[in-house]
Amino acid sequence: MISFLNEMPDLPIVAHHVNYDYDDVLVPAFRKIGNLDRLPKPERWRCTYRLSYCLPNLQSKSLDNVLEELGFRRRSKNA
């Protein structure tokens, strides 16, 4: 997947809480395996949590609520 992302530098990478995913999960994992230079740069990432503040009637910023507000199905409870 990382090879694909690095071969397609114009594609954004979307996550619901980028600060946590990037800083607390991905950076330490890539650093641990000595491959930090392959992690796509933070500028490519888009945070749906941050973007959810543009939805004025959304009370909860959870991923399921954002999905539903935008017309997508909520995630499966088994996922």
Secondary structure, DSSP 8 states (H G I E B T S, - for coil): -HHHHHH-TTS-EEESSHIIIIIIIIHHHHHHTT-GGGS--GGGEEEHHHHGGG-TT-----HHHHHHHTT-----TT-
